[in-house]
């Protein structure tokens, strides 16, 4: 797993987390307060629930929303 720093624009905050498992790799964008408050590090196991799936230029990614939960094991 790779975790970016918080990226800020005048209208938003996000953190990009690259998730990996035996089936492949996907990026998740954590938005707003979750981008600031989410504390995970490389090689930690996480359980993520209630994300939205985005597809752009034939590439899928995950986005957090107000219902998203992240459990760090």
N, C-alpha and C positions, 0 to 999 in steps of 0.2 A: 504494500500500500504506500502511496505517496500522498502527502498533504501539502497543499500550497499555503502561502501566507494569505491573510485576508486581503482581497482586492476590493478597493473602494472607488466608487464613482460618486458624483454629486447626488445621484438618486438611488444607489443600492450598494450593498456589501455582499460579497460572496467568497467562498473558499472552495477550491476544487480538490476533490479527494479521488484518487485513482484506486479502485478496488480490484483485487485479483483473487481468483480461486481456480481450481483445476479446469473449470469450463471456459475461462477467458478473463478478459479485462473490461471494465466499464468505468466511466467517470461519473461522479456524483457531484452536483453543485449544491452546496449548503448556502442558503440565502438568509439575509437579515441577521437577527439575533443568534440563530443557530450557527452562522458563519463565525461569529465572534466567540460564542460560548462553547462550541464543540471542541473538546480536547481529546484528540486521538493521535496516536503516533504510528509510524511504520511498524508493521509486523503484529499489530494488535488484532485480535478477532473481534468483529462487530456484528451485531444483528440489527438490521435496518428495516423498519416497517412503514408503510403508507407513504411511498414516494410516487411521483409522477414520472412517466417515461416520455422522453422527448426524442424525436428523430429528426435529424438535420443532415442533409447531404449524405443520406444512407448510413448515418452513424447514430447509434442509440446512446443516450445518456440518461441519468437519473437527476431529478430535481427535488429538493425538499419542499415541503409546504407546511402550513400550520399543524397538520395532523401527524407529521413525521416524528418517529421516535428512533433513537439510536441507543443501543445497549452495548457497552464495551466490556468484553470478557477478559 
